[in-house]
Amino acid sequence: MVGDVYEFRFMRWEVAKTFWRNGEQWARLKCLTKKKKPWDVSMTFLTLMEKTRKVS
């Protein structure tokens, strides 16, 4: 999971790390296209988007 690249918001995001918050697993995404702040998303969101948005 760490190192996977997804395409959201017309930009590429890489999974920098995964962590647990309030009993749910989350992932911190870093933008590869532009200099932006890291984006925290739930792993549930990533698994739903994995089939259509995963680049590598």
VMD Tcl script that draws the C-alpha trace (Angstrom):
set ca {
  {0.00 0.00 0.00}
  {2.80 2.46 0.84}
  {4.27 3.71 -2.40}
  {1.09 3.23 -4.46}
  {0.18 6.16 -6.73}
  {-3.38 7.36 -7.36}
  {-4.80 10.10 -9.56}
  {-7.30 12.46 -7.87}
  {-8.17 16.08 -8.54}
  {-6.14 16.01 -11.80}
  {-2.98 15.36 -9.76}
  {-0.96 12.31 -8.77}
  {-0.83 11.34 -5.10}
  {1.50 8.80 -3.47}
  {0.72 6.91 -0.27}
  {3.44 8.15 2.09}
  {2.36 6.21 5.19}
  {-0.58 4.47 6.82}
  {-1.74 4.91 10.41}
  {-4.65 4.19 12.76}
  {-6.97 6.93 14.00}
  {-10.02 6.26 16.19}
  {-10.02 2.56 15.32}
  {-9.96 3.14 11.55}
  {-6.98 2.86 9.22}
  {-5.98 6.03 7.34}
  {-3.38 6.90 4.71}
  {-1.37 10.08 4.29}
  {-1.04 11.05 0.63}
  {1.63 13.38 -0.72}
  {1.19 15.18 -4.03}
  {3.67 14.35 -6.78}
  {2.37 16.93 -9.29}
  {2.39 20.16 -7.27}
  {3.68 21.33 -3.92}
  {0.64 20.84 -1.69}
  {-0.01 19.90 1.91}
  {-0.33 16.17 2.64}
  {-3.87 14.82 2.43}
  {-5.24 12.32 4.97}
  {-7.87 9.89 3.64}
  {-9.45 6.78 5.09}
  {-8.39 3.41 3.75}
  {-12.06 2.76 2.95}
  {-11.93 5.66 0.48}
  {-8.75 4.31 -1.12}
  {-10.12 0.80 -1.53}
  {-13.24 2.19 -3.25}
  {-11.16 4.33 -5.62}
  {-8.43 1.74 -6.20}
  {-10.00 0.09 -9.26}
  {-10.46 3.30 -11.24}
  {-7.82 5.72 -9.93}
  {-4.75 3.61 -9.15}
  {-1.83 4.43 -11.46}
  {0.83 2.04 -10.15}
}
mol new
graphics top color blue
foreach p $ca { graphics top sphere $p radius 0.5 }
foreach p [lrange $ca 0 end-1] q [lrange $ca 1 end] { graphics top cylinder $p $q radius 0.2 }
display resetview
